[in-house]
Amino acid sequence: MNLQFDIIEILKVTMVLFAVIDVIGSIPVIIALKQKVGDIDAAKASWVSMGIMLSFLFVGNTILDIIGISVGDFAIAGSILLFIVAFEMILGIQISKDNVPATASVVPLAFPLIAGTGTLTTLLSIRAEYNLLSIIIAIIVNVIIVFFVLKFLSKIEKLLGVGGIAIIKKVFGIVLLALAIKLFRKYTGL
């Protein structure tokens, strides 16, 4: 288990997870959810999403071993998923269909919105490339960001505006696309 502190690596992983989680780009969805269910418990949603991400970070490899899939295979599959998510962000289209139940605010928020399939796939994919401490710190930093975004949702929406949110979503979509290509090339040898 590699537990080396590397600030540059932590920043890289933090940016990758920030792009995948896309809490800023999800503000319109979160606002719609808040209108359906009432108040959103920012702390509970943040803790639950962090628990899901950390659990998958540690148990995900074991699950892959049990079913006979290598981390490289998972990284290639993850790169394809990231490629699709990046296209959604850049082009403003929706390929995946997530149904948001009107009965609970934490469950659809923590999973699948914050700690969704893209995030979980990314965690295992980047685990093959970055050290564990960097990933754990990046998860914590991102959960703190998620907490503050949820806590100050209305203020952030007013501050950024529709155009600002759209620009941020596209920029992080390009970052995500570049990561997807990097992962694909590394594990396919292209």
DRENLUMRO-986014 format. One record per residue (C-alpha): y, z, x. Coordinates in pm, 1 decimal. Last residue first. Layout:
BEGIN
+----------+----------+----------+
:    north :       up :     east :
+----------+----------+----------+
:        Y :        Z :        X :
...
+----------+----------+----------+
END
This chain:
BEGIN
+----------+----------+----------+
:    north :       up :     east :
+----------+----------+----------+
:    275.5 :  -2796.3 :   -181.2 :
:     35.9 :  -2523.8 :    -69.3 :
:    -54.1 :  -2426.7 :   -425.2 :
:     25.4 :  -2058.2 :   -386.4 :
:    355.2 :  -2088.5 :   -199.0 :
:    474.1 :  -2399.2 :   -385.8 :
:    422.9 :  -2240.1 :   -728.1 :
:    594.3 :  -1916.9 :   -622.9 :
:    896.5 :  -2103.4 :   -482.6 :
:    921.0 :  -2331.4 :   -787.8 :
:    917.0 :  -2033.5 :  -1023.7 :
:   1174.7 :  -1853.7 :   -809.1 :
:   1407.7 :  -2155.6 :   -824.2 :
:   1367.0 :  -2172.4 :  -1202.6 :
:   1448.6 :  -1801.2 :  -1229.8 :
:   1769.8 :  -1843.4 :  -1032.0 :
:   1858.8 :  -2142.4 :  -1253.1 :
:   1796.5 :  -1938.3 :  -1568.3 :
:   2005.4 :  -1657.7 :  -1421.0 :
:   2302.0 :  -1895.2 :  -1407.8 :
:   2229.4 :  -2028.0 :  -1758.4 :
:   2212.9 :  -1682.2 :  -1918.0 :
:   2528.9 :  -1569.8 :  -1741.6 :
:   2716.4 :  -1875.0 :  -1870.5 :
:   2597.2 :  -1823.9 :  -2229.7 :
:   2692.4 :  -1455.0 :  -2225.8 :
:   3038.4 :  -1542.8 :  -2100.9 :
:   3085.4 :  -1809.0 :  -2368.3 :
:   2985.2 :  -1578.0 :  -2655.5 :
:   3220.3 :  -1304.0 :  -2546.5 :
:   3178.9 :  -1105.4 :  -2229.7 :
:   3399.8 :   -805.4 :  -2315.4 :
:   3332.8 :   -800.3 :  -2690.0 :
:   2955.6 :   -814.3 :  -2640.4 :
:   2976.1 :   -553.8 :  -2366.6 :
:   3168.2 :   -314.9 :  -2591.3 :
:   2921.0 :   -352.5 :  -2878.9 :
:   2616.1 :   -296.1 :  -2659.8 :
:   2739.4 :     10.6 :  -2473.5 :
:   2420.0 :    217.6 :  -2489.9 :
:   2190.7 :    -84.5 :  -2492.9 :
:   2362.7 :   -238.2 :  -2190.1 :
:   2370.8 :     99.0 :  -2017.4 :
:   1998.3 :    156.2 :  -2071.8 :
:   1908.2 :   -198.2 :  -1965.8 :
:   2103.6 :   -153.7 :  -1641.5 :
:   1920.9 :    174.1 :  -1574.1 :
:   1591.5 :     -1.2 :  -1652.0 :
:   1686.8 :   -274.6 :  -1404.3 :
:   1758.2 :    -25.3 :  -1127.1 :
:   1427.9 :    154.4 :  -1195.6 :
:   1231.1 :   -171.0 :  -1190.9 :
:   1403.4 :   -279.7 :   -868.1 :
:   1318.3 :     56.4 :   -707.6 :
:    952.4 :     11.6 :   -804.0 :
:    950.2 :   -348.4 :   -679.2 :
:   1106.3 :   -259.1 :   -343.3 :
:    860.3 :     28.0 :   -301.4 :
:    564.5 :   -202.5 :   -369.3 :
:    640.7 :   -457.5 :    -99.7 :
:    719.0 :   -817.0 :   -193.5 :
:    509.2 :  -1135.4 :   -216.3 :
:    189.7 :  -1064.2 :   -411.4 :
:    371.9 :   -797.0 :   -605.6 :
:    615.7 :  -1071.7 :   -702.2 :
:    351.9 :  -1242.9 :   -915.4 :
:    224.2 :   -919.6 :  -1064.2 :
:    572.2 :   -813.6 :  -1170.9 :
:    664.9 :  -1164.6 :  -1283.7 :
:    372.9 :  -1177.5 :  -1524.0 :
:    479.7 :   -844.9 :  -1670.8 :
:    840.3 :   -957.1 :  -1707.6 :
:    749.2 :  -1290.6 :  -1865.2 :
:    500.6 :  -1124.3 :  -2098.9 :
:    755.8 :   -880.9 :  -2229.2 :
:    899.7 :   -562.0 :  -2087.2 :
:   1250.3 :   -602.1 :  -2232.1 :
:   1194.2 :   -807.2 :  -2550.7 :
:    817.5 :   -768.4 :  -2600.7 :
:    798.0 :   -471.0 :  -2580.6 :
:   1082.6 :   -226.1 :  -2525.1 :
:   1286.2 :   -385.8 :  -2805.4 :
:   1010.0 :   -481.6 :  -3045.4 :
:    860.4 :   -132.7 :  -3015.2 :
:   1187.1 :     62.6 :  -2992.5 :
:   1366.4 :    -60.3 :  -3305.2 :
:   1096.0 :    -26.5 :  -3563.6 :
:   1048.8 :   -145.0 :  -3922.6 :
:   1225.4 :   -481.5 :  -3932.9 :
:    955.1 :   -653.7 :  -3730.2 :
:   1075.0 :   -901.8 :  -3470.7 :
:    853.5 :  -1208.6 :  -3451.9 :
:    870.3 :  -1374.3 :  -3110.6 :
:    832.2 :  -1752.2 :  -3103.0 :
:    817.8 :  -1905.4 :  -2758.5 :
:    971.4 :  -2247.9 :  -2698.2 :
:   1330.2 :  -2158.8 :  -2775.6 :
:   1601.6 :  -2390.7 :  -2648.4 :
:   1929.2 :  -2307.9 :  -2474.5 :
:   1870.9 :  -2561.4 :  -2197.6 :
:   1912.4 :  -2322.1 :  -1905.6 :
:   1755.6 :  -2012.3 :  -2062.7 :
:   1465.4 :  -2191.3 :  -2230.1 :
:   1404.3 :  -2392.2 :  -1914.6 :
:   1396.9 :  -2068.3 :  -1713.5 :
:   1140.3 :  -1923.0 :  -1955.2 :
:    923.8 :  -2234.8 :  -1912.1 :
:    942.4 :  -2221.0 :  -1531.0 :
:    874.1 :  -1847.9 :  -1542.3 :
:    554.5 :  -1921.1 :  -1738.8 :
:    452.5 :  -2184.1 :  -1482.5 :
:    528.5 :  -1943.3 :  -1198.5 :
:    326.0 :  -1672.6 :  -1369.4 :
:     22.3 :  -1900.5 :  -1391.3 :
:     62.9 :  -1972.5 :  -1019.2 :
:    111.0 :  -1601.9 :   -945.4 :
:   -196.8 :  -1515.3 :  -1155.2 :
:   -406.3 :  -1756.9 :   -952.4 :
:   -264.1 :  -1608.8 :   -631.0 :
:   -331.0 :  -1254.8 :   -755.0 :
:   -693.7 :  -1356.3 :   -795.4 :
:   -870.6 :  -1370.4 :  -1131.9 :
:  -1219.7 :  -1226.9 :  -1173.0 :
:  -1191.1 :  -1044.8 :  -1506.7 :
:  -1228.7 :   -700.5 :  -1349.0 :
:  -1013.7 :   -796.0 :  -1050.3 :
:   -730.8 :   -909.2 :  -1278.3 :
:   -743.3 :   -580.6 :  -1469.3 :
:   -732.8 :   -390.4 :  -1141.9 :
:   -434.4 :   -595.4 :  -1029.8 :
:   -247.9 :   -515.0 :  -1352.8 :
:   -306.7 :   -141.5 :  -1328.7 :
:    -26.7 :    -51.3 :  -1085.3 :
:    247.5 :   -298.3 :  -1184.5 :
:    126.7 :   -293.3 :  -1544.8 :
:    179.1 :     80.8 :  -1564.8 :
:    519.1 :     55.6 :  -1396.4 :
:    637.7 :   -214.7 :  -1637.8 :
:    508.6 :    -40.8 :  -1952.2 :
:    652.1 :    294.9 :  -1849.2 :
:    987.7 :    135.4 :  -1768.4 :
:    993.1 :    -32.3 :  -2112.6 :
:    913.5 :    298.8 :  -2284.1 :
:   1178.3 :    488.3 :  -2089.4 :
:   1448.7 :    226.4 :  -2162.0 :
:   1368.6 :    200.9 :  -2534.2 :
:   1371.4 :    580.9 :  -2560.4 :
:   1704.1 :    613.1 :  -2380.1 :
:   1876.3 :    336.0 :  -2575.3 :
:   1768.6 :    465.9 :  -2917.1 :
:   1877.2 :    173.4 :  -3135.3 :
:   2058.7 :    260.0 :  -3456.3 :
:   2005.3 :     60.3 :  -3772.9 :
:   1692.3 :   -147.0 :  -3824.3 :
:   1817.2 :   -490.5 :  -3927.1 :
:   2170.8 :   -477.4 :  -3779.8 :
:   2032.6 :   -333.8 :  -3456.1 :
:   1780.8 :   -617.2 :  -3435.3 :
:   2059.8 :   -872.8 :  -3479.1 :
:   2256.0 :   -697.6 :  -3204.0 :
:   1948.9 :   -698.8 :  -2977.9 :
:   1899.4 :  -1071.1 :  -3037.3 :
:   2266.0 :  -1144.7 :  -2957.2 :
:   2246.8 :   -922.1 :  -2646.1 :
:   1933.7 :  -1094.4 :  -2516.0 :
:   2123.1 :  -1302.1 :  -2261.1 :
:   2257.7 :   -979.7 :  -2110.4 :
:   1911.6 :   -816.7 :  -2113.6 :
:   1761.3 :  -1113.7 :  -1931.9 :
:   1436.6 :   -934.3 :  -1839.9 :
:   1347.6 :  -1234.4 :  -1624.2 :
:   1689.0 :  -1270.8 :  -1459.0 :
:   1722.3 :   -897.1 :  -1398.4 :
:   1367.9 :   -894.0 :  -1260.2 :
:   1457.0 :  -1165.5 :  -1008.5 :
:   1787.2 :   -999.6 :   -921.4 :
:   1620.4 :   -663.0 :   -861.4 :
:   1349.4 :   -828.0 :   -650.2 :
:   1609.1 :   -992.2 :   -425.5 :
:   1822.6 :   -676.8 :   -403.3 :
:   1518.1 :   -466.1 :   -311.5 :
:   1420.9 :   -723.8 :    -45.9 :
:   1767.3 :   -703.7 :    106.5 :
:   1759.1 :   -322.2 :     96.7 :
:   1423.1 :   -296.4 :    273.8 :
:   1244.1 :     38.2 :    240.6 :
:    874.9 :      1.1 :    336.5 :
:    607.3 :    133.5 :    104.0 :
:    323.6 :   -115.6 :    162.9 :
:      0.0 :      0.0 :      0.0 :
+----------+----------+----------+
END
